[in-house]
Amino acid sequence: MSELDKSQAVDVLNRILEAELAGVVRYTHYSLLVFGYGRIPIVSWLREQADESLLHAQQVGEWITALGAYPSLQIGRLLDTHKHDIGAILRESLEAEGEALALYRELLALAEGHSVALEEFARQMIQVEVMHAVDVDKMLRKPGDVSPFCKESI
């Protein structure tokens, strides 16, 4: 197995860290803007997503320090269309999840054949992010519509 390019891996891991921290802020922000009859379960789900993003950020930060580098203190791009109906929130969420998924795929490409542990971490995170995107996609569908909301492949 050839050696992992630690500099490139840390760069991608820091971008993932920033994206996950942005997820914490984004989902927390969304949870404050939900109103109406379905508020309680939706707020709970959004706050669970914020907690999951924080866990992912912590895991990624552990990888950064394991590689002997300094975790970024930056935060990723925050999407906000200033439209806060549930559909808009979910569409923004789906876009952000797609960006995070692309970063985890980039990490996997860097780790493949170089670090089994980092490769497995990237694969695990891809699976988690894909399933989250699938859930959001299903939430965006009209009842009874089995066709994916987003035509992009998982």
ABEGO torsion letter per residue (X at the ends): XBBBBAAAAAAAAAAAAAAAAAAAAAAAAAAAABBEAAAAAAAAAAAAAAAAAAAAAAAAAAAAAAAGBBBBABBBBBBBAGBABAAAAAAAAAAAAAAAAAAAAAAAAAABGABAAAAAAAAAAAAAAAAAAAAAAAAABBBGBABBABABBX
